[in-house]
């Protein structure tokens, strides 16, 4: 009887782990990845254009914007500037989303496959 309980517990746990949905991740030119399932982006090697991102860390759109904004704010942090002036200078959410979209543009999540040179 005890073995029967263990067997059914094993079947239950096996079913739970195999039924989980896996994320669809597309490699982009071998330097970055896009997770189609979670709308997240990460770089695998440091890129000068995306110096505000840490390598191998997933960023959703909000985190991507916050990292971009923080990096852009750095040169102005000790200057006496109004919030209005900073708003004109620093990237908006739309601008950050535009950058995000440019880097994932070659990805087709309907037919996911790695993007190669």
Helices and strands as residue ranges (DSSP letters): H 2-19, E 25-28, E 32-35, E 40-43, G 48-50, H 61-73, G 74-76, H 83-89, H 93-104, G 109-111
